[in-house]
Amino acid sequence: MFSLELCTGTLRFYEKIGLINGIERDEKDYRLYSQSDIAWFHIIKYYREIGMPQEMQHFYDKPGKDVSVTAARRQFMEGYRHKVVNQIIKLEKNRL
C-alpha cells in the first residue's frame, strides 16, 4: 500500500475547482476511485510539491467537446515538459 497523503478536504476542494471530475459513486453515494483516478491524484500532488499551483489551475479549464480529459491532461503535461526542457537549455547556455 502507498501513502498519497491527500486528506478528504483536499480531494473535495480539487473536485470543486475541477481538477478531479467524473468520479463514480456507489448506491450510497460514496466515491469509487479507480486506479486511473489514484494515478491522477499522484500527478496533482507532484505538481503541488514542485510549486506549480498556478499551472495546476490549467486543468480547471474543461477540454472541448472533442477532447477527452485524459488527452487534455497529456497535452498540458507535454507542453509543460517542453517548457522545462527549454528552460534547462537556456540555463545550461548561461552557466558557461
C-alpha positions in Angstrom: 0.0 0.0 0.0 1.2 3.5 -0.7 0.7 6.8 1.0 -0.8 9.6 -1.0 -1.2 12.0 1.9 -4.2 13.9 0.5 -6.9 14.5 3.0 -10.6 14.2 2.1 -10.9 18.0 2.4 -8.2 18.4 -0.3 -9.8 15.9 -2.6 -13.2 17.7 -2.2 -11.6 21.0 -2.9 -9.9 19.6 -6.1 -13.3 18.3 -7.1 -14.9 21.7 -6.5 -12.4 23.5 -8.7 -12.5 20.8 -11.4 -9.1 19.2 -11.0 -10.9 15.9 -10.2 -14.0 15.1 -12.1 -16.0 12.1 -13.3 -15.6 10.2 -10.1 -18.0 7.2 -9.9 -20.3 6.8 -6.9 -22.0 3.7 -5.4 -25.6 3.4 -4.4 -24.8 5.1 -1.1 -23.2 8.0 -2.9 -19.7 7.0 -1.7 -16.9 7.9 -4.2 -15.4 5.0 -6.0 -11.8 5.9 -7.1 -10.3 3.9 -10.0 -6.6 3.2 -10.5 -6.6 6.0 -13.1 -8.1 8.4 -10.5 -5.4 7.5 -8.0 -2.7 7.9 -10.6 -4.1 11.4 -11.3 -4.0 12.2 -7.6 -0.3 11.4 -7.6 0.2 13.8 -10.6 -1.7 16.6 -8.8 0.3 16.0 -5.7 3.5 16.1 -7.7 2.7 19.4 -9.3 1.7 20.8 -5.9 5.0 19.7 -4.4 7.1 21.3 -7.1 5.3 24.6 -6.6 3.1 24.7 -9.6 -0.3 25.6 -8.1 -0.8 28.2 -10.9 -0.2 25.6 -13.6 -2.5 23.2 -11.9 -5.3 25.7 -12.5 -5.0 25.0 -16.2 -6.6 21.6 -15.5 -9.6 23.5 -14.2 -10.4 24.6 -17.8 -12.6 22.0 -19.2 -11.5 20.5 -22.6 -13.6 21.0 -25.6 -16.3 18.6 -26.6 -14.0 16.7 -28.9 -11.1 16.4 -26.5 -11.1 13.9 -23.6 -10.0 14.8 -20.2 -7.1 12.4 -20.5 -6.0 13.9 -23.8 -6.2 17.4 -22.4 -4.1 16.4 -19.3 -1.5 14.7 -21.5 -1.3 17.7 -23.8 -0.7 20.0 -20.9 2.0 17.8 -19.4 3.8 17.5 -22.7 3.6 21.3 -23.2 5.0 21.8 -19.7 7.8 19.3 -20.3 8.7 21.2 -23.4 8.8 24.5 -21.4 11.0 22.9 -18.8 13.4 21.4 -21.4 13.8 24.9 -23.0 14.5 26.4 -19.6 17.2 23.8 -18.9 18.8 24.6 -22.3 18.8 28.3 -21.5 20.2 27.8 -18.1 23.0 25.5 -19.4 24.0 28.1 -22.0 24.1 30.9 -19.4 26.1 28.7 -17.0 29.2 28.9 -19.2 
